[in-house]
Amino acid sequence: MARRLHMAQKGFELELNYRWYRPIYIGLLIFTLLWDSFLIYWYSYGFTSGDEMPVIYFLFPLIHLAVGIALTYLALCLLFNSTTVSISNAHLRVRYGPIPWYRGNTIVPSKAVMQVYFEQGKEIIGGGIFYVLRAILQGNSNIELIHIYDTPISLGQIEKEVIQFLGGNDQPRIPEYKSSNHPIKKKGHVPRIISISPMLKERGLEHAQVGHRTSYDGQNFTVAHVTQYDWDNGDSDRLLQLLSVEGMEALTYVRQNKGIFHSYLESEVSTKKILQLGFDVLNAPTQLFFQSCVYELQTHRSGLAFYPNQHLGVPTDQWTYVNEVLNEHFRIVNNRGMIVAFLGRPARKHSFGRVISPD
């Protein structure tokens, strides 16, 4: 658990507490002390000089005085404050303290919350990446819940826990909302049906559904979860979570290139490592350096992602990077402002068995 972010259940509530302090704020404190020290000296000198000082001497730095008060307030808040979000099936409450924050505390009924999601942002100074947990309320109003700069906790895990305590499920309730905070037109809300080529005698992983069975290197697996990505270029990729009777788990990514499908074995990259990359969805790099390896940008695709029991597409962007010898890829997905990444290698040819329907 991160030192600055704490997530815990307290009774029937889920509580998120995030401390604002960052070492960089020490610089702001030093600047504020110098600013305030000059103002104290200025006014002290003026008041101790008796009636010799003209009125303009005291009026001239009023703007500087206002700035000094604002800087002092901001520095104290950044150093000592934290945000506490309490979630239950009755209400959602946001509190700032111990120093009162200008926004004030917020409390809304849980039934008014239509969606929660993470949005990625970038600092103006320093260019650091941060994530903001937001909630969309009835009437399409939007409130900010909490800022997160670094956490080893999966953002997806946080979002899922919040939704469950609100009394919902782990799928978005208004998935057509983009991370740019602008609603998009509803189109392609039905996932594509990937046709089976008459040249193929058996259905492959590209047609597998939840509950279907397959095998890999003699180990039997059941498809536990399927995410389908329908890209704007007409291709459809799929991410399958496979589970064996012994409890083994395998992530398999099936990539379509027109009429050809390629399978890859993947592993998910931790949120902490993704944050260390500093990936900017608005200005994606052409190269990535990860674990002493260089990856070159191969493709950038946009489209809609579909989840089980969900027929509304979630706006999604995906960047795929490959290493020099093309035997490993680094796949980054921006889904509703939440960044997830996967490392993958091509599956050996003919290593997957045929897909069997549970019927």
Residue pairs with C-beta under 8 A, 6 or more apart in sequence:
1 7
1 152
1 153
2 150
2 151
2 152
2 153
3 19
4 18
4 19
4 21
4 149
4 150
4 151
5 16
5 17
5 18
5 19
5 148
5 151
5 153
6 15
6 16
6 17
6 18
7 14
7 15
7 16
7 17
7 153
7 158
7 161
8 14
8 15
9 15
10 86
12 88
12 89
13 86
13 87
13 88
13 165
14 86
14 87
14 88
14 161
14 162
14 165
15 84
15 85
15 86
15 87
16 83
16 84
16 85
16 87
16 133
16 145
16 146
16 158
16 162
17 82
17 83
17 84
17 85
18 82
18 83
18 146
18 147
18 148
19 81
19 82
20 77
20 78
20 79
20 81
20 82
20 83
20 147
21 78
21 79
21 80
22 78
22 149
24 126
25 75
25 78
25 79
28 71
28 74
28 75
28 78
29 75
29 79
31 71
32 68
32 71
32 72
32 74
32 75
35 64
35 67
35 68
35 71
36 68
36 71
36 72
39 61
39 64
39 65
39 68
42 61
43 58
43 61
46 53
46 57
46 58
73 99
76 99
77 96
77 99
77 101
80 98
80 99
81 96
81 97
81 98
81 99
81 101
82 96
82 97
83 94
83 95
83 96
83 145
83 146
83 147
84 94
84 95
84 96
84 97
85 92
85 93
85 94
85 95
85 133
85 145
85 146
86 92
86 93
86 95
87 93
87 110
87 162
87 165
87 166
88 110
88 165
88 166
89 110
89 165
89 166
89 167
90 109
90 110
91 107
91 108
91 109
91 110
92 107
92 108
92 109
92 110
92 113
92 135
92 145
92 166
93 105
93 106
93 107
94 105
94 106
94 107
94 143
94 145
94 146
95 105
96 103
96 104
96 105
106 143
108 135
108 137
108 143
110 166
110 167
111 167
112 137
112 138
113 135
113 136
113 137
113 166
114 136
114 137
114 138
114 173
114 174
115 135
115 136
115 172
115 173
115 174
115 175
115 177
116 133
116 134
116 135
116 136
116 145
116 159
116 162
116 163
116 166
117 133
117 134
117 136
117 159
117 172
117 177
117 179
117 336
117 337
117 338
118 131
118 132
118 133
118 134
118 155
118 158
118 159
118 336
118 337
118 338
119 131
119 132
119 134
119 179
119 181
119 337
120 129
120 130
120 131
120 179
120 281
120 334
120 337
120 338
120 339
121 129
121 130
121 131
121 132
122 128
122 129
122 130
122 280
122 282
123 129
123 130
127 278
127 280
128 149
128 278
129 275
129 278
129 279
129 280
130 147
130 148
130 149
131 147
131 148
131 149
131 155
131 337
131 338
132 144
132 145
132 146
132 147
132 148
133 144
133 145
133 146
133 148
133 158
133 159
133 162
134 142
134 143
134 144
134 145
135 142
135 143
135 145
136 142
136 174
136 177
137 143
140 183
142 181
148 155
149 275
150 272
150 275
151 158
151 271
151 272
151 275
152 270
152 271
152 272
153 271
154 270
154 271
155 271
155 338
155 339
155 340
156 338
156 340
159 170
159 338
160 170
163 169
163 170
164 170
171 307
171 309
171 310
172 314
172 336
175 310
175 312
175 313
175 314
175 315
175 336
176 183
176 184
176 186
176 312
176 313
176 314
176 315
177 183
177 184
177 336
178 184
178 315
178 336
178 337
179 281
179 334
179 336
179 337
179 338
184 315
186 312
188 230
188 303
188 304
188 313
189 304
189 311
189 312
189 313
190 311
191 228
191 230
191 236
191 304
191 306
191 311
191 313
192 228
192 230
192 236
194 206
194 207
194 236
194 256
196 203
196 207
197 259
202 354
202 355
203 354
203 355
204 254
204 261
204 352
204 355
205 214
205 238
205 240
205 252
205 254
205 261
205 263
205 352
205 355
206 236
206 238
206 254
206 256
206 261
207 355
208 214
208 223
208 226
208 238
208 240
208 355
209 223
209 226
210 223
210 224
210 225
210 226
210 308
211 222
211 223
211 357
211 358
212 222
212 223
212 355
212 356
212 357
212 358
213 220
213 221
213 222
213 223
213 355
213 356
213 358
214 220
214 221
214 223
214 242
214 352
214 353
214 354
214 355
214 356
215 221
215 352
215 353
216 242
216 250
216 347
216 351
216 352
216 353
217 348
217 351
219 244
219 248
220 244
220 245
221 242
221 243
221 244
221 248
221 250
222 242
222 243
222 244
223 240
223 241
223 242
224 241
224 242
224 243
225 240
225 241
225 308
226 238
226 239
226 240
226 241
226 308
227 238
227 239
227 305
227 306
227 307
228 236
228 237
228 238
228 305
228 306
229 236
229 237
229 238
229 239
229 301
229 303
229 304
229 305
229 306
229 316
229 318
230 236
230 303
230 304
230 305
230 306
230 313
231 237
231 301
231 302
231 303
231 318
232 301
232 302
232 303
233 301
234 258
235 255
235 256
235 257
235 258
235 301
236 256
237 253
237 254
237 255
237 256
238 253
238 254
239 251
239 252
239 253
239 254
239 266
240 251
240 252
240 253
240 254
241 249
241 250
241 251
242 249
242 250
242 251
242 252
243 249
244 250
250 265
251 265
251 266
251 267
251 268
251 342
252 263
252 264
252 265
252 266
252 347
252 352
253 263
253 264
253 266
253 331
253 342
253 344
254 261
254 262
254 263
254 264
255 261
255 262
255 263
255 264
262 346
263 346
263 347
263 352
264 329
264 344
264 345
264 346
264 347
265 344
265 345
265 346
265 347
266 331
266 342
266 343
266 344
267 342
267 343
267 344
268 340
268 341
268 342
269 330
269 340
269 341
269 342
269 343
273 290
273 341
274 332
274 339
274 340
274 341
277 288
277 290
277 341
279 285
279 288
279 332
279 339
279 341
281 317
281 334
281 339
284 297
284 300
284 319
284 332
285 297
286 296
286 297
287 294
287 295
287 296
287 297
287 321
288 294
288 295
288 297
288 321
288 330
289 295
290 330
293 323
293 328
294 323
294 324
295 321
295 322
295 323
295 328
295 329
295 330
296 321
296 322
296 323
296 324
297 319
297 320
297 321
298 320
298 321
298 322
298 329
299 318
299 319
299 320
300 317
300 318
300 319
300 320
301 317
301 318
301 320
302 315
302 316
302 317
302 318
303 313
303 316
304 313
304 314
304 315
304 316
305 313
305 314
305 316
305 333
305 335
306 313
306 314
307 314
314 335
314 336
315 336
316 333
316 334
316 335
317 333
317 334
318 331
318 332
318 333
318 334
319 331
319 332
320 329
320 330
320 331
320 332
321 329
321 330
321 331
321 332
322 328
322 329
322 330
323 329
327 345
327 346
328 343
328 344
328 345
329 343
329 344
329 345
330 341
330 342
330 343
330 344
331 341
331 342
331 343
331 344
332 339
332 340
332 341
333 339
333 340
333 341
333 342
